[in-house]
């Protein structure tokens, strides 16, 4: 009987860890575009990627709105010169992940 109870507790603990994994991991952010160091002759830069387990997604302090699956895609115009783009995804516990990309517009 003791082994059965111990086995059940181990199974319950493992299940709890599996279910809590997204909460323990924090937010995830993947930036597909732009590629770091890319040049954009016309100044129009495609912005695309995926954010998971986030409640806030910002690009240089302005909100980016992902769809229901976490994907975001937008095109923005930038002036001549170099720009550093800073993406920040934050989860409901205040944990954040930051990605940066540098682009050049001739």
Secondary structure, DSSP 8 states (H G I E B T S, - for coil): -HHHHHHHHHHHHHHHHHHHHHHHH--EEEEEES-TTEE-TTSEEEEEEEEES-SEEEETTEE----TTSEEEEEEE--SEEEEEEEEEE-TTS-EEEEEEEEEE-
